[in-house]
């Protein structure tokens, strides 16, 4: 199973830590963010890493080379950072079978293996790790709505009036159909190709999309203060 890591962004909110390096190489608890991601993915059975790179991507290639802990690494370039759906669309030719996606600025100690198992058991085309948060926080990220049986019925990116307080937590399990959906996605009002829009296209085409509630934690490292927060969580 392939593990995709999305690491193309410039990380402007992480300045000055990203002034001379990509966000993925910023150290947290003594090792780069991407190393945390790689270790997490290897722990759930990934046998190939596919890293989407952009800003200072050559630094990432130089740091990790062609493999990590005997696991091969493939690199896909996203020269324009136009959203997560755009990032996955760049990599669609690398997809073969079930794969997982982890945002490259997430440090997780969570039930990712449980999300994978649920995905395989339900014959879903996509499974999302989600968490119930405050209404204020729901306005800042991807909001998920579900039916009474727990299946996903819709997603909205950063809604001004959230229909739910369930939000995505940066880990996804997909079948190759998501690549076609990403290719069909149109730019949002922000000018980006949003992953929630691609997942909505899957739903419109009759694909099954599941949600698994987070157990543990996933912390998105967006600002320098998040480095301290994650280090405190890791002890």
C-alpha positions as CSV (number, residue, x, y, z in Angstrom):
1,X,0.0,0.0,0.0
2,X,1.3,3.4,-0.9
3,X,1.5,6.3,1.5
4,X,1.2,9.8,0.0
5,X,2.6,12.7,2.0
6,X,1.6,16.2,0.8
7,X,4.6,18.4,1.4
8,X,4.6,21.0,-1.4
9,X,3.5,24.1,0.5
10,X,5.7,27.1,1.3
11,X,4.8,27.3,5.0
12,X,4.6,31.1,5.1
13,X,3.0,31.0,8.6
14,X,6.0,29.1,9.9
15,X,8.4,32.0,9.2
16,X,11.2,32.4,10.2
17,X,11.6,28.6,10.5
18,X,10.9,28.2,6.8
19,X,13.0,31.1,5.6
20,X,15.8,28.7,4.5
21,X,14.1,25.3,4.4
22,X,10.9,23.6,3.4
23,X,8.3,23.1,6.1
24,X,8.7,19.4,6.0
25,X,12.3,19.7,7.2
26,X,11.5,21.9,10.2
27,X,12.5,19.9,13.3
28,X,10.0,18.9,15.9
29,X,11.2,17.0,19.0
30,X,14.6,16.4,17.3
31,X,13.5,15.3,13.9
32,X,12.0,16.8,10.7
33,X,8.2,16.9,10.3
34,X,8.4,14.6,7.3
35,X,10.3,12.0,9.4
36,X,7.4,12.0,11.8
37,X,5.0,11.5,8.9
38,X,7.1,8.7,7.4
39,X,7.4,6.8,10.7
40,X,3.6,7.1,11.2
41,X,2.9,5.7,7.7
42,X,5.4,2.8,8.1
43,X,3.7,1.9,11.4
44,X,0.4,1.2,9.6
45,X,1.9,-1.0,6.9
46,X,2.8,1.4,4.0
47,X,5.4,-0.2,1.7
48,X,6.1,2.8,-0.6
49,X,6.2,6.5,0.2
50,X,5.1,9.0,-2.4
51,X,6.0,12.6,-1.5
52,X,4.4,15.6,-3.3
53,X,7.0,18.3,-3.2
54,X,7.0,22.0,-4.3
55,X,8.7,24.8,-2.4
56,X,12.4,23.9,-1.9
57,X,11.5,20.4,-3.0
58,X,15.1,19.6,-4.0
59,X,16.1,20.1,-0.3
60,X,13.7,17.3,0.6
61,X,15.0,15.0,-2.1
62,X,18.6,15.7,-1.0
63,X,17.7,14.9,2.6
64,X,15.9,11.6,2.1
65,X,17.1,10.3,-1.2
66,X,15.4,7.3,-2.7
67,X,14.4,5.4,0.4
68,X,13.6,5.8,4.1
69,X,14.2,2.9,6.5
70,X,14.5,0.5,3.5
71,X,11.2,1.8,2.1
72,X,11.3,3.3,-1.4
73,X,10.4,6.9,-1.9
74,X,8.9,8.4,-5.1
75,X,8.6,12.1,-5.6
76,X,5.9,14.0,-7.5
77,X,6.3,17.7,-8.2
78,X,3.6,20.3,-7.7
79,X,5.1,23.4,-9.1
80,X,2.1,25.5,-8.4
81,X,0.5,25.1,-5.0
82,X,-3.2,25.1,-6.0
83,X,-4.8,23.0,-3.3
84,X,-4.8,19.4,-2.1
85,X,-7.0,18.1,-4.9
86,X,-4.5,19.6,-7.4
87,X,-1.6,17.9,-5.5
88,X,-3.3,14.5,-5.7
89,X,-4.1,15.0,-9.4
90,X,-0.4,15.5,-10.1
91,X,0.2,12.1,-8.5
92,X,-2.7,10.2,-10.0
93,X,-0.5,8.2,-12.4
94,X,1.4,6.9,-9.4
95,X,-1.7,5.3,-7.9
96,X,-2.3,1.6,-8.0
97,X,-4.9,0.2,-5.6
98,X,-5.8,1.4,-2.1
99,X,-3.6,4.2,-0.8
100,X,-3.4,6.5,2.2
101,X,-2.8,10.3,2.4
102,X,-1.2,12.2,5.3
103,X,-0.7,15.9,5.3
104,X,3.0,16.6,5.5
105,X,2.6,19.0,8.5
106,X,0.7,16.6,10.7
107,X,2.1,14.8,13.7
108,X,-0.2,12.0,14.8
109,X,-0.6,9.5,17.6
110,X,-4.0,8.2,16.5
111,X,-6.0,5.3,15.2
112,X,-4.9,5.5,11.6
113,X,-4.7,1.7,11.4
114,X,-8.4,1.6,12.5
115,X,-9.4,3.9,9.7
116,X,-7.6,1.7,7.1
117,X,-9.3,-1.5,8.5
118,X,-12.7,0.2,8.4
119,X,-12.1,1.3,4.8
120,X,-11.3,-2.2,3.7
121,X,-14.2,-3.7,5.6
122,X,-16.8,-1.3,4.1
123,X,-15.7,-1.3,0.5
124,X,-15.6,2.5,0.5
125,X,-13.9,4.6,-2.1
126,X,-12.8,7.1,0.6
127,X,-12.5,7.0,4.3
128,X,-11.8,10.2,6.4
129,X,-10.4,10.5,9.9
130,X,-12.6,13.1,11.6
131,X,-13.0,14.8,14.9
132,X,-15.8,16.7,16.6
133,X,-14.6,20.2,17.4
134,X,-16.0,23.6,18.4
135,X,-18.2,25.5,16.0
136,X,-15.5,28.2,15.8
137,X,-12.8,25.7,14.8
138,X,-15.2,24.1,12.3
139,X,-15.2,27.4,10.3
140,X,-11.4,27.0,9.7
141,X,-11.2,23.6,8.0
142,X,-13.0,20.9,6.1
143,X,-16.4,20.1,7.6
144,X,-18.0,16.7,7.2
145,X,-21.7,15.8,7.3
146,X,-22.9,12.3,7.9
147,X,-26.2,10.3,7.9
148,X,-27.6,8.3,10.8
149,X,-25.5,5.3,9.8
150,X,-22.2,7.3,9.8
151,X,-21.7,7.5,6.1
152,X,-20.4,10.8,4.7
153,X,-23.0,12.8,2.9
154,X,-21.0,16.0,2.1
155,X,-17.9,18.1,2.7
156,X,-17.4,21.8,2.7
157,X,-14.1,23.6,3.0
158,X,-14.0,26.4,5.6
159,X,-17.7,27.2,5.7
160,X,-19.0,30.4,7.2
161,X,-22.0,28.6,8.7
162,X,-21.0,25.0,9.4
163,X,-23.7,22.3,9.1
164,X,-21.7,20.1,11.4
165,X,-18.8,20.2,13.8
166,X,-17.1,17.1,12.4
167,X,-13.9,18.1,10.7
168,X,-11.2,16.2,8.7
169,X,-8.0,15.6,10.5
170,X,-5.4,15.3,7.7
171,X,-5.5,11.5,7.1
172,X,-7.4,9.8,4.3
173,X,-7.8,6.3,2.8
174,X,-8.6,6.3,-0.9
175,X,-9.2,4.1,-3.9
176,X,-7.9,5.2,-7.3
177,X,-11.3,6.8,-8.2
178,X,-10.3,9.9,-6.2
179,X,-7.6,10.7,-8.9
180,X,-10.3,11.0,-11.5
181,X,-12.5,13.1,-9.2
182,X,-9.5,15.4,-8.5
183,X,-9.0,15.9,-12.3
184,X,-12.6,17.0,-12.6
185,X,-12.6,19.4,-9.7
186,X,-12.9,23.1,-10.6
187,X,-11.2,26.0,-8.7
188,X,-13.0,27.2,-5.6
189,X,-13.5,30.9,-4.7
190,X,-10.1,30.8,-3.2
191,X,-8.6,29.8,-6.5
192,X,-7.7,26.3,-5.3
193,X,-8.7,22.8,-6.2
194,X,-10.2,21.7,-2.9
195,X,-10.1,18.0,-1.8
196,X,-13.6,18.3,-0.2
197,X,-14.9,19.2,-3.7
198,X,-13.3,16.1,-5.2
199,X,-14.8,13.9,-2.4
200,X,-18.2,15.5,-3.1
201,X,-17.8,14.5,-6.7
202,X,-17.3,10.9,-5.5
203,X,-20.5,11.1,-3.5
204,X,-22.4,12.6,-6.5
205,X,-21.2,9.6,-8.6
206,X,-22.6,7.1,-6.0
207,X,-19.3,6.2,-4.3
208,X,-19.3,5.2,-0.7
209,X,-17.5,7.6,1.6
210,X,-16.9,6.7,5.3
211,X,-15.9,8.6,8.4
212,X,-13.9,7.2,11.3
213,X,-13.7,9.3,14.5
214,X,-10.3,10.2,15.8
215,X,-8.9,8.3,18.8
216,X,-5.8,9.9,20.1
217,X,-4.5,13.1,18.5
218,X,-3.3,14.7,15.3
219,X,-1.7,18.1,15.5
220,X,-1.3,20.3,12.4
221,X,1.9,22.3,12.6
222,X,1.0,25.6,11.0
223,X,2.9,28.1,13.1
224,X,6.1,28.2,15.2
225,X,4.0,27.9,18.4
226,X,2.7,24.5,17.2
227,X,6.2,23.1,17.4
228,X,6.3,23.7,21.1
229,X,2.7,22.4,21.5
230,X,3.6,19.1,19.7
231,X,6.8,18.7,21.7
232,X,4.8,19.0,24.9
233,X,2.4,16.4,23.7
234,X,5.2,14.0,22.8
235,X,6.7,14.5,26.2
